[in-house]
């Protein structure tokens, strides 16, 4: 049930703490978006390498004295103290941290029981009221209010960026503090602001409650966050790729290749599949897929809706733990889009299981389209090609069918990806045209692949 601001403050204020740390000051990063807007409360020192007293905010998440704050508040701390709203000061230690979401779980060193906050089960809507409490500029228990300005903001500070944007005044010292809805539930954790002047301009970014809840569970139980992984190399769907796949709109992500023996491979997911949603939630792009799979605990099942050859099917698989060496569930793919500009002329040669692009003209334009010399064409229009002759045959077949876009699967080193180009933009060199006409798929020059 919604409360007045005054009633809300009286109810949740005991859950909030001020966090004070002693640490060695590091060089501050530059830029308008980032954690540096929050992490320095004390202006006594002037350079890196000094021992400083810095701080932020936090809130209890259990009666035993576990509290959540930002990782950048306690990162490198030599000592941590927390101050409760009743004025008591306690020492604390880091119980676990997750730099990827900039969250840290600390434990107060006492047997006292505390009032604690709960997370909202559902995200707020744009326009909903939020109330924040924190130690802005070192002034403990500072209360501000505003509304939710947006969802899903990516500000480029981590692989799992999915920030809630609010316009409540947030300043230095607010880091790690909670943003409450009008029911007294935490909907976000204040983490960053956009500020060209160093103070609040009404653009603040909060880690969503769903992310924080997942992180807290992992840190409290294992001391670290175990993220889900299914083992697919992906690229974001574009209008050009959608046209190449025969889709009416760009949705989901394209599977470049499954990782051998991964959950995806074992479930039968294959190159060219389009993952449209995970557990019923539509996938916007590659990072969105990574976030959703990452927040499924290893050992749990996920249901992926796959589009394949114009048909939709559900694939159930068991999510594995993300390998330490794997930064996410996906690999970055180059730019795959194309526009109707000068032709891209390819020179091809036989290769092992495909056609090697030996040169491409114009080079700069081709690179912008995701094509470069050294790539190997593996398929054209969803049909595998074994040599340059088959590339030509497939291009001709697509033109006869009236297709506007050609979809190619190419290999660059060990990475495999799809690219989509307007069909009228693709051409072969005259020399290749003459050579290709003399080749047959079963008898390529030089005796075939080695």
C-alpha positions as CSV (number, residue, x, y, z in Angstrom):
1,X,0.0,0.0,0.0
2,X,1.3,3.5,-0.9
3,X,2.4,5.8,1.9
4,X,3.1,9.5,2.2
5,X,6.7,10.5,1.9
6,X,6.9,11.3,5.6
7,X,5.4,7.9,6.6
8,X,7.7,6.2,4.1
9,X,10.8,7.8,5.5
10,X,9.9,6.9,9.0
11,X,9.4,3.3,8.0
12,X,12.6,2.7,5.9
13,X,15.1,5.1,7.3
14,X,16.4,2.5,9.9
15,X,17.3,0.2,7.1
16,X,19.8,2.7,5.6
17,X,23.4,3.1,6.7
18,X,26.3,5.4,6.0
19,X,29.5,3.7,4.9
20,X,33.0,5.1,5.8
21,X,36.2,3.6,4.4
22,X,39.9,4.2,4.7
23,X,41.6,3.5,1.4
24,X,44.5,4.6,-0.8
25,X,43.2,7.1,-3.3
26,X,43.5,6.0,-6.9
27,X,43.6,8.2,-9.9
28,X,40.1,9.4,-10.8
29,X,38.8,8.4,-14.2
30,X,37.7,11.1,-16.6
31,X,34.3,11.4,-18.3
32,X,30.8,12.6,-17.6
33,X,29.3,9.1,-16.8
34,X,31.0,7.0,-14.2
35,X,31.6,6.1,-10.6
36,X,34.0,9.0,-10.0
37,X,30.9,11.2,-9.4
38,X,30.3,9.3,-6.2
39,X,33.4,7.8,-4.6
40,X,35.1,10.8,-3.2
41,X,33.5,12.6,-0.2
42,X,36.6,13.9,1.4
43,X,38.4,16.7,-0.4
44,X,41.4,16.7,2.0
45,X,43.8,15.0,-0.4
46,X,44.9,16.1,-3.8
47,X,46.6,13.2,-5.5
48,X,46.7,9.5,-6.0
49,X,48.6,7.4,-3.4
50,X,47.2,9.2,-0.3
51,X,45.3,7.5,2.5
52,X,41.9,9.1,2.5
53,X,38.6,8.8,4.3
54,X,35.9,8.2,1.7
55,X,32.4,6.9,1.9
56,X,29.0,6.2,0.5
57,X,25.7,4.7,1.5
58,X,24.1,1.2,1.9
59,X,21.3,-0.6,3.4
60,X,20.7,-3.8,5.4
61,X,19.4,-6.8,3.5
62,X,19.1,-9.2,6.5
63,X,18.6,-8.9,10.2
64,X,22.1,-10.5,10.8
65,X,23.8,-7.3,9.6
66,X,24.5,-8.0,5.9
67,X,24.3,-4.8,4.0
68,X,24.5,-3.9,0.3
69,X,26.6,-1.1,-1.1
70,X,28.5,-0.3,-4.3
71,X,31.7,-2.2,-4.9
72,X,33.5,1.0,-5.8
73,X,32.7,2.4,-2.3
74,X,34.6,-0.5,-0.6
75,X,37.1,-1.5,-3.3
76,X,40.6,-1.4,-1.8
77,X,39.3,-0.4,1.6
78,X,41.8,-0.9,4.5
79,X,39.0,-0.5,7.0
80,X,35.2,-0.2,6.8
81,X,32.8,1.4,9.3
82,X,29.0,1.8,9.1
83,X,26.9,4.2,10.9
84,X,23.2,3.4,11.5
85,X,20.5,6.0,11.7
86,X,20.4,5.8,15.5
87,X,24.0,7.0,15.6
88,X,25.8,3.7,16.4
89,X,29.0,3.0,14.6
90,X,30.2,-0.6,13.8
91,X,33.2,-2.0,12.0
92,X,32.4,-4.2,9.0
93,X,34.1,-6.4,6.4
94,X,33.5,-7.4,2.8
95,X,31.6,-10.6,2.6
96,X,31.6,-10.7,-1.2
97,X,31.7,-8.4,-4.2
98,X,30.6,-8.4,-7.9
99,X,32.6,-5.8,-9.9
100,X,30.5,-6.6,-13.0
101,X,27.5,-5.0,-11.4
102,X,29.4,-2.7,-9.0
103,X,27.8,-4.3,-6.0
104,X,29.3,-5.5,-2.7
105,X,27.9,-7.3,0.3
106,X,29.4,-6.2,3.6
107,X,28.8,-7.8,7.1
108,X,28.7,-5.7,10.2
109,X,30.8,-7.1,13.0
110,X,28.2,-7.4,15.7
111,X,25.6,-9.8,17.0
112,X,22.9,-7.1,17.0
113,X,19.8,-7.6,14.9
114,X,18.9,-4.9,12.4
115,X,15.9,-3.6,10.6
116,X,16.3,-4.5,6.9
117,X,14.9,-3.6,3.5
118,X,13.2,-5.9,1.0
119,X,13.4,-5.8,-2.8
120,X,10.4,-5.2,-5.0
121,X,9.3,-8.2,-7.0
122,X,8.4,-6.1,-10.0
123,X,10.2,-3.2,-11.7
124,X,8.7,0.2,-11.4
125,X,7.0,1.9,-14.3
126,X,8.3,5.0,-15.9
127,X,6.7,7.9,-14.0
128,X,6.5,6.1,-10.7
129,X,7.7,7.9,-7.6
130,X,10.9,6.9,-6.0
131,X,12.5,8.0,-2.7
132,X,16.2,7.8,-1.9
133,X,18.1,8.0,1.4
134,X,21.8,8.4,1.6
135,X,24.8,10.3,2.8
136,X,25.0,13.0,0.2
137,X,28.3,15.0,0.6
138,X,28.6,13.3,4.0
139,X,25.3,14.5,5.2
140,X,23.8,11.3,6.6
141,X,20.1,10.4,6.1
142,X,19.6,12.9,3.3
143,X,16.2,12.2,1.7
144,X,15.4,13.1,-1.9
145,X,12.5,12.1,-4.2
146,X,11.9,11.9,-7.9
147,X,10.4,9.7,-10.6
148,X,11.5,6.8,-12.8
149,X,12.8,8.3,-16.0
150,X,13.6,5.1,-18.0
151,X,14.6,1.5,-18.0
152,X,17.4,-0.6,-19.5
153,X,20.0,2.2,-19.7
154,X,23.4,1.1,-20.9
155,X,26.1,3.6,-19.8
156,X,29.1,1.6,-20.8
157,X,30.6,0.8,-17.4
158,X,30.1,-3.0,-17.3
159,X,29.0,-6.1,-19.3
160,X,25.7,-6.3,-17.5
161,X,24.6,-2.6,-17.8
162,X,20.8,-2.5,-17.4
163,X,20.3,0.6,-15.3
164,X,17.1,2.2,-14.0
165,X,17.2,5.9,-14.7
166,X,15.7,8.2,-12.0
167,X,15.6,12.0,-11.6
168,X,15.9,12.1,-7.8
169,X,18.8,14.3,-6.8
170,X,21.8,12.0,-6.3
171,X,25.3,13.4,-5.4
172,X,28.6,12.3,-3.9
173,X,28.1,10.0,-1.0
174,X,24.8,8.5,-2.4
175,X,26.6,5.5,-3.9
176,X,25.2,2.3,-2.7
177,X,22.1,3.9,-1.2
178,X,18.6,2.5,-1.9
179,X,15.8,3.9,-4.0
180,X,12.4,3.0,-2.6
181,X,9.0,2.7,-4.2
182,X,6.0,4.1,-2.3
183,X,5.4,0.7,-0.7
184,X,8.8,0.9,1.0
185,X,10.5,-1.7,-1.3
186,X,13.9,-1.2,-2.9
187,X,13.6,-0.8,-6.6
188,X,17.2,0.3,-7.3
189,X,20.7,0.9,-5.9
190,X,22.2,4.3,-6.6
191,X,25.3,3.7,-8.6
192,X,26.1,6.5,-11.1
193,X,25.1,9.9,-12.4
194,X,25.6,11.8,-15.6
195,X,27.0,15.1,-14.6
196,X,29.1,17.6,-16.6
197,X,29.4,19.7,-13.5
198,X,30.1,17.2,-10.8
199,X,26.7,17.5,-9.1
200,X,23.2,16.3,-9.7
201,X,21.5,17.4,-12.9
202,X,18.6,15.0,-12.6
203,X,20.1,12.0,-14.4
204,X,20.9,9.2,-12.0
205,X,21.4,5.5,-12.7
206,X,20.4,2.6,-10.4
207,X,21.1,-1.1,-10.4
208,X,17.7,-2.7,-10.7
209,X,16.3,-4.6,-7.7
210,X,16.1,-7.9,-9.7
211,X,19.8,-7.7,-10.4
212,X,20.7,-6.8,-6.9
213,X,18.5,-9.6,-5.5
214,X,20.3,-12.1,-7.7
215,X,23.8,-10.8,-6.7
216,X,23.0,-10.7,-3.0
217,X,21.9,-14.3,-3.1
218,X,25.1,-15.4,-4.7
219,X,27.4,-13.4,-2.5
220,X,25.7,-14.5,0.7
221,X,25.6,-18.1,-0.2
222,X,28.9,-18.6,-2.1
223,X,30.8,-15.4,-1.6
224,X,30.7,-14.8,-5.4
225,X,28.2,-14.7,-8.2
226,X,27.7,-17.8,-10.4
227,X,26.2,-16.7,-13.7
228,X,24.4,-18.8,-16.2
229,X,26.0,-19.8,-19.5
230,X,24.6,-21.7,-22.5
231,X,27.5,-21.5,-24.9
232,X,26.5,-19.6,-28.1
233,X,28.3,-17.1,-30.2
234,X,25.8,-14.4,-31.2
235,X,25.2,-11.2,-33.0
236,X,22.3,-8.8,-32.7
237,X,19.6,-9.0,-35.4
238,X,19.6,-6.0,-37.8
239,X,17.0,-5.1,-40.4
240,X,19.5,-6.2,-43.1
241,X,20.0,-9.6,-41.4
242,X,16.2,-9.9,-40.9
243,X,15.7,-9.5,-44.6
244,X,18.3,-12.1,-45.3
245,X,16.6,-14.5,-43.0
246,X,13.2,-13.7,-44.6
247,X,11.8,-12.1,-41.5
248,X,9.3,-9.3,-41.5
249,X,11.0,-7.5,-38.6
250,X,14.3,-7.6,-36.7
251,X,13.9,-9.5,-33.5
252,X,16.2,-11.5,-31.3
253,X,19.8,-12.6,-31.8
254,X,21.4,-14.7,-34.5
255,X,23.4,-17.8,-33.5
256,X,26.8,-17.7,-35.3
257,X,27.8,-21.0,-33.8
258,X,27.2,-23.0,-30.6
259,X,30.2,-23.8,-28.5
260,X,31.0,-27.6,-28.8
261,X,29.6,-29.7,-26.0
262,X,27.9,-26.7,-24.5
263,X,24.3,-26.7,-23.2
264,X,23.2,-25.0,-26.5
265,X,25.0,-27.6,-28.6
266,X,23.5,-30.5,-26.6
267,X,20.0,-29.0,-27.0
268,X,20.4,-29.0,-30.8
269,X,20.8,-25.2,-31.3
270,X,22.7,-24.6,-34.5
271,X,24.2,-21.9,-36.6
272,X,21.6,-19.7,-38.2
273,X,19.0,-20.2,-35.5
274,X,17.4,-17.0,-34.2
275,X,16.8,-16.8,-30.4
276,X,13.6,-14.7,-30.1
277,X,13.0,-14.9,-26.3
278,X,14.2,-16.5,-23.1
279,X,11.5,-17.8,-20.7
280,X,8.9,-15.8,-22.5
281,X,10.8,-12.5,-22.4
282,X,11.6,-11.0,-25.8
283,X,15.4,-10.5,-26.5
284,X,16.3,-7.0,-27.7
285,X,19.9,-7.6,-28.6
286,X,23.1,-9.5,-27.7
287,X,23.8,-7.8,-24.4
288,X,20.2,-8.4,-23.3
289,X,20.5,-12.1,-24.0
290,X,23.7,-12.2,-22.0
291,X,22.0,-10.5,-19.0
292,X,19.0,-12.7,-19.0
293,X,21.0,-16.0,-19.3
294,X,23.5,-14.7,-16.8
295,X,20.8,-14.2,-14.2
296,X,19.7,-17.8,-14.4
297,X,21.5,-19.9,-11.7
298,X,23.5,-22.8,-13.1
299,X,21.6,-26.0,-12.9
300,X,18.3,-24.4,-13.6
301,X,16.3,-24.8,-16.8
302,X,15.7,-22.1,-19.5
303,X,13.3,-22.2,-22.4
304,X,14.4,-20.5,-25.5
305,X,12.1,-19.7,-28.4
306,X,14.0,-20.5,-31.6
307,X,13.1,-19.3,-35.1
308,X,14.5,-21.8,-37.7
309,X,13.6,-21.9,-41.4
310,X,10.4,-19.9,-40.8
311,X,9.2,-22.1,-38.0
312,X,9.1,-21.3,-34.2
313,X,10.0,-23.9,-31.6
314,X,10.8,-24.0,-27.9
315,X,14.1,-25.5,-26.8
316,X,14.6,-26.4,-23.2
317,X,18.1,-26.6,-21.8
318,X,19.9,-26.7,-18.5
319,X,22.0,-23.6,-17.9
320,X,25.7,-24.2,-16.9
321,X,28.0,-22.1,-14.9
322,X,29.8,-19.5,-17.0
323,X,33.5,-20.5,-17.6
324,X,35.9,-18.2,-15.9
325,X,37.7,-17.4,-19.2
326,X,34.4,-16.5,-20.9
327,X,33.4,-12.9,-20.3
328,X,29.8,-13.5,-21.3
329,X,27.6,-15.9,-23.0
330,X,28.3,-14.3,-26.3
331,X,31.1,-13.1,-28.5
332,X,31.3,-9.7,-30.1
333,X,30.6,-9.7,-33.9
334,X,31.7,-7.0,-36.3
335,X,29.2,-4.6,-38.0
336,X,26.9,-6.7,-40.2
337,X,24.8,-4.0,-41.8
338,X,24.8,-2.6,-45.3
339,X,23.4,0.2,-47.4
340,X,22.9,0.7,-51.1
341,X,26.2,2.4,-52.0
342,X,29.0,1.4,-54.4
343,X,29.4,-2.3,-55.1
344,X,31.6,-4.5,-53.0
345,X,33.7,-6.6,-55.4
346,X,35.1,-9.9,-54.0
347,X,38.0,-11.9,-55.3
348,X,37.7,-15.5,-54.3
349,X,39.9,-18.6,-54.2
350,X,39.3,-22.2,-53.1
351,X,39.6,-22.8,-49.3
352,X,39.1,-25.7,-46.9
353,X,35.3,-26.0,-46.7
354,X,34.5,-22.7,-48.3
355,X,35.7,-19.8,-50.5
356,X,38.5,-17.6,-49.4
357,X,38.1,-13.9,-49.9
358,X,41.6,-13.0,-51.2
359,X,40.8,-9.3,-51.8
360,X,37.9,-6.9,-51.5
361,X,37.2,-3.6,-53.2
362,X,36.7,-0.9,-52.0
363,X,38.5,-2.1,-48.8
364,X,37.2,0.6,-46.5
365,X,33.6,0.3,-47.6
366,X,33.8,-3.5,-47.3
367,X,35.2,-3.4,-43.8
368,X,32.3,-1.1,-42.7
369,X,30.0,-3.8,-44.0
370,X,31.8,-6.6,-42.0
371,X,33.7,-8.1,-45.0
372,X,37.5,-8.3,-45.3
373,X,40.2,-10.2,-47.1
374,X,41.1,-13.4,-45.3
375,X,37.5,-14.3,-44.4
376,X,36.2,-17.6,-45.7
377,X,32.6,-17.8,-47.0
378,X,30.9,-20.9,-45.6
379,X,27.4,-20.4,-46.9
380,X,25.4,-18.1,-49.1
381,X,21.6,-17.7,-48.7
382,X,21.6,-20.5,-46.0
383,X,23.2,-23.0,-48.4
384,X,26.7,-24.3,-47.6
385,X,29.3,-23.6,-50.3
386,X,32.5,-25.6,-50.8
387,X,34.3,-23.4,-53.4
388,X,34.0,-20.1,-55.3
389,X,31.9,-21.8,-58.0
390,X,29.2,-22.5,-55.6
391,X,29.3,-18.9,-54.3
392,X,28.6,-17.7,-57.8
393,X,25.8,-20.3,-58.3
394,X,24.1,-19.2,-55.1
395,X,24.3,-15.5,-55.9
396,X,22.7,-16.2,-59.3
397,X,20.0,-18.3,-57.7
398,X,19.1,-15.6,-55.2
399,X,18.9,-13.0,-58.0
400,X,16.6,-15.2,-60.1
401,X,14.4,-15.6,-57.0
402,X,14.1,-11.9,-56.7
403,X,15.8,-11.6,-53.4
404,X,17.0,-8.2,-52.2
405,X,19.4,-9.3,-49.6
406,X,22.1,-12.0,-49.5
407,X,22.9,-13.6,-46.2
408,X,26.4,-15.0,-45.9
409,X,28.0,-17.1,-43.1
410,X,31.7,-16.3,-42.9
411,X,34.7,-17.4,-40.8
412,X,37.3,-15.0,-39.7
413,X,40.0,-16.9,-37.9
414,X,38.2,-18.9,-35.2
415,X,35.1,-16.6,-35.2
416,X,32.1,-17.4,-37.3
417,X,29.4,-14.8,-38.0
418,X,26.6,-13.9,-40.4
419,X,26.6,-10.8,-42.6
420,X,23.8,-9.4,-44.7
421,X,24.4,-7.3,-47.9
422,X,22.0,-5.9,-50.5
423,X,22.3,-8.4,-53.3
424,X,22.8,-5.8,-56.0
425,X,25.8,-4.6,-54.0
426,X,27.8,-7.8,-54.2
427,X,29.9,-8.7,-57.3
428,X,32.8,-11.0,-58.1
429,X,36.0,-9.8,-59.9
430,X,35.9,-10.5,-63.7
431,X,38.9,-12.8,-63.3
432,X,37.0,-14.9,-60.7
433,X,33.9,-15.0,-63.0
434,X,36.0,-16.5,-65.8
435,X,37.8,-19.0,-63.4
436,X,34.6,-20.0,-61.7
437,X,32.8,-20.8,-64.9
438,X,35.6,-23.4,-65.6
439,X,35.3,-25.0,-62.2
440,X,32.8,-27.5,-61.0
441,X,31.9,-28.1,-57.3
442,X,33.5,-31.6,-57.5
443,X,36.7,-30.5,-59.2
444,X,38.1,-27.2,-57.9
445,X,41.5,-26.1,-59.0
446,X,44.7,-27.4,-57.3
447,X,43.1,-30.7,-56.5
448,X,40.7,-29.4,-53.8
449,X,41.3,-28.6,-50.2
450,X,44.4,-30.0,-48.4
